[in-house]
């Protein structure tokens, strides 16, 4: 039977689009489902601030009236303007192991982009860097994180079959939390604090940290991440959205702020207990008991793994060892909270500045993911 591609045109169809991923990976021990309500908000033009500068449509593939694939088509105009490109992104791609299905999905996005004067297609990418990006190409037997994509090994095989080539790779490390802070690490950190007149700042009130540094945290991200592949600067609307979304739910012990003598933010490290197993138990739903598993992981019975969600250092302080201060602060906290390992989440493979900081902690490269690209003919 022929493959039929239909554009999502109603909330009912959007729910089918989201649920297809859950159906594909039901029972898979390594896949971590997204929160269903978060996905509804992500794809909602009224609720996702990225739609200020993005255009998108979503497509579902059918065979014998059965859903066999899905894909999102996205144009991020800010990223295209910044990097002087005409790219359409594909994201949230899933498909059964039949090349004609993946080909039909990708050709749909290629045509969608061509109609909008795009010359290249790249992905998987989301609206911005805050969405999961990169197709898993190694590490299929490793537990995913809430911030990353999991996919079957045949996905990249399909991409290559359809003429797509490597655009960028990200690597992920699993890092052991040491029982004792290395003495050399302590000496270096204390020397750097003294040399640059820096100090660690902590908070016990989410409202206070949001008021004092919520805006500055995301402004620092714009500075630090600006040179990275595909990055588009956060708008004020996005910053407001993320401050309200993230800071109230993070354990403030696991946020480290480094400030200078004028109280200006120099570096930030944000981490949290891994929610991977909790999301698996809730199957992407808060109700009826998904909320309990999440709260348990956050506050009651924490897992042994934590996620390093964000590390950002002001450009003029990079390569000066300032990032060591973040873990000088956080490692004793991780030890006290009972964590044994940390997940770095994706880092560009050529980002030596970030990867150098893990050398003290027995890092294990255990996952790799890729963005694929192709010229639109």
Secondary structure, DSSP 8 states (H G I E B T S, - for coil): ---EEEE--SHHHHHHHHHHHHHHTTT-SS-----HHHHHHHT-TTT-GGGGTEEEEEEEEEETTEEEEEEEEEEEHHHHHHHT--EEEEEEEEE-S-HHHHHHHHHHHHHHHHTTT--EEEES--SSTTS---EEEE-TTS---TTS----THHHHHHHHTT-EEEEEEEEEEEE--SS--HHHHHHHHHHHHHHT-EEE--S-HHHHIIIIIHHHHHHHHHHHTTSTT-----HHHHHHHHHHHGGGS-GGGEEEEE-TT--EEEEEEEEE--HHHHHHHTT--TTTHHHHHHIIIIIS--SEEEEEEEEE-GGGTTTTTHHHHHHHHHHHHHHHT--EEE---EETT-HHHHHTTGGG--EEEEEEEEEEEE--
